[in-house]
Every structure is written in C-alpha cells, then in structure tokens.
Amino acid sequence: MGKILNSNSNHSLEQFTEQFFLVHGAVTEHTRQGLEILMPGELARRLEVPDHLLIDPKSSASEPHTVSYGSGLLERMLTTTGASVPVVISRLKFHYLKSQGFDRLIRQRFFLSGAIGQVESTAAVQTEYLLLACRYAAQSDEEKEGLFFLGFHLETGAPAQGMETALSYAEKHYKTNGRVLLSEKKVRNLMGLVPKYAADLLDSELEAFRVSMNRRFRRDVANLEEYYTGLKQEMRQSLQRTGLSDQLISERQEKIRLIPAELSRKRNDLFKKYSIRVKLRLCAAQLIRTPAVKILYRIAVGRRNTRISMTYNPLTKTVDPLVCAGCGQGSLNLRFCENLHPLCPQCGGACPACGKKQMNLR
C-alpha cells in the first residue's frame, strides 16, 4: 500500500507517480481505493515493492510502500528516474505552413561558392527533430555550471539553432508514456557532434569566467615573478658579505642559477590551476515531431548539376543548414568537390567523402 497526501503541493506528486510508472512500462488504473499499479518484475525489484501495488491517498503514513516526500519508495523512484536520460515527445501543430519564397530565403541564408541554385519543387512533410538539454561544468580555480540546448534534424543531422526558444511559443502536445524508438546509430552520431557545437555556444557563455581566471593568473604570476626577482637580488647581495666560505658561495650561486627553472615550474603550476576544463553531460532529450517543407534544390557548378534536399523548419522559420559530406557538421558556407559533394570551409582540398579535388570556380 502507499499514500499520497491530499494537498495542492502533493497533486504534482500524484502526477509524477502515475507518469513514473507509465514511462517504466507499468499499467495503471484509478480505482475507488486509489491508484492500482501492475509493473514489470524488474521494476518491482528495483523499487523493492510487490509487482502489484495499490497507492491509496487515504492510507496512513505509517503503512509500508508510502509515496510521500522523504519516503524510501519515493527516493528509489527518483534514483531510478535519474539513472537514465528522460525523453519526452512533443507533436507540433501549425495552422499555416510556408509554401513560397524559398529561393529568396536560400539565397539570403546560404553562400554556395562557385555555384548557382534554384528551387525545383517543394512538398509538405512530417519530420522529426531531437532537442538535447546538456549540462556543462567549467572547472578551474572555481566552477561554473549551466545548461545549453542543441537541436538536430534527425533525418539529416543538421543543427537547428533556436528551437528551445521558439518551442515555448508553438502549439504542441506532449506525450510522456510509451517507448521512444530512436536509431541508436543516429543518436550516437549526433552525440559525437555535441562537443564541436558546444564549443561555439559556450564561448560567449564562459567569456566572463575566462576573463576572471585570466586576471587571477596574471595577478599570481606577477606576484610570483616579484617574489623570485627579490629573492635573486637578496641572494646576490648576500654574496658580497665578507667571510663567506667557498662552499657557501658555490651553494648560493647554484641556488641563484636554479631560480629561473623553479619560476618556470611555478608558472606552469599556476597555468594548470587557472586553465578551464569543461565537462558535458546529457540531461534530457525531446523528440519533436513537426510539419515541415522538403525542398528539392538544383545546384549548377560550372557545367555540372546536382540536386540536394533542404528542409524548411517552421519552428525556427528558416532553412536548416546543409551537412558537410566531410565532417558531418552543418554549414551555411559551402563549396563543392568534383563529385559535387557539399563541403564546409574546414574541409577544403581533397573531399573526405570521395577524395576528389574541390572545384575552384569563380
């Protein structure tokens, strides 16, 4: 038996309890006695409860398997929840979907080196994006923590910046129960891109933190150099005293000679102390199912032609970047190899996908 206290604050606890069991494959039913739960045996063993459980709002707090703040069962439920990355599904609805003006939008957004392009056709489609919520911890002499979001088009792997902000204004329906089927290979590939995109996102976020650590580093290095400069002068002056033995003079000269190396080691220690190390951890994910517009775009490079697929994202109201055939990152600045593979500026020279040269047209 269990208990949920009857108060406004505990209404959220009721909702959490039911959603927890639904997400973990249990079957729930509201009865006159409370919430009846039939759960998988593995979950029951993890929670240390029977696989058939009744959570009764009217039961006393002294009864076993009570669900209340601070109870052992709730703590085990929270531990189970935090052991995996939570995924929520949201389905978006748009009353209007852009149907024209894509040529102009693409010309304004993309730079296609040595190429000209034109929209051949468009089609309304249903597609999916994955919005990742990641935690960063920047560690140095101090620590700074925060969250950032990265959106990706699941089909192409193209980044979709700004989805987390636009999502709050979109008409949507959330679904938290049931299993989310995602391609393990696609998700693994996207996770491999997170550190690369995070570097640019965190650059401005950590600017003040970086300035503070650099200021402290320069201050401590200046104090260190001042100390060793004074020590060196003091030891040199001590050599001018009369009555010093040859052995003592030799020892002090050796210490003076070693001062630069010791100063260098101390400076390196300070550099390590104030260097910033960033750790990333995935906290949650949201699978976004939305209408979109698939654009078939014809590109001409010299006498050669190719067709590429682009996606208009109605949530960000723009066309997703194209994915570089070499590094897999999204880019708005593209050039093409002899086989017309799109390449970002960092993948110049031979095409990583086919080894052909980049076309050099003006």
QUIUR-V760784 format. One line per field, one symbol per residue. psi: psi as a letter, one per 30 degrees, with the letter a starting at -180 (. if undefined). burial: # if it has 24 or more other C-alpha atoms within 12 Angstrom, else .. A space follows every 50 residues. Layout:
psi: ???
burial: ???
This chain:
psi: llkkkileefeeeeeeeeeeeeegglklkklffbjkkjlkeeeeeefhll fjkjjjffllffllhkjlkfleeeeeeeeeeffljkkkkkklkkfkkkfl geeeeeefekjjkglllkkellkklklkljjkjkkkjjkbfakkllllkk kkkeefgkkikgeeefefflklkkkfllkjjkjeeeeeeeeffeeeeeee efeeegeeeeeeeeeeeeeeeeeeeeefeeeeeeeeefffklgkleeeee eeeeeeefeeeeeeeeeeeeeeegkkkkkkkkelkkjjklllkkkjkkkk jbgkklklklkkjfefhlkkllkkfdfglkkfjklkafghkkklffhabk kfeffllkkil.
burial: #####.......##..############.....######...##..#.## #######.......####....##.###.##....#######....##.. .##.##...##########..##..#############.#...#..#### ##############..#..#.....#...#......#..##.###.##.. .#...#..##..#...#...#..#...#...#..#...#........... .#...#..#...#...#..#...###.#.##################### #....#.######################################.##.# ###....##...
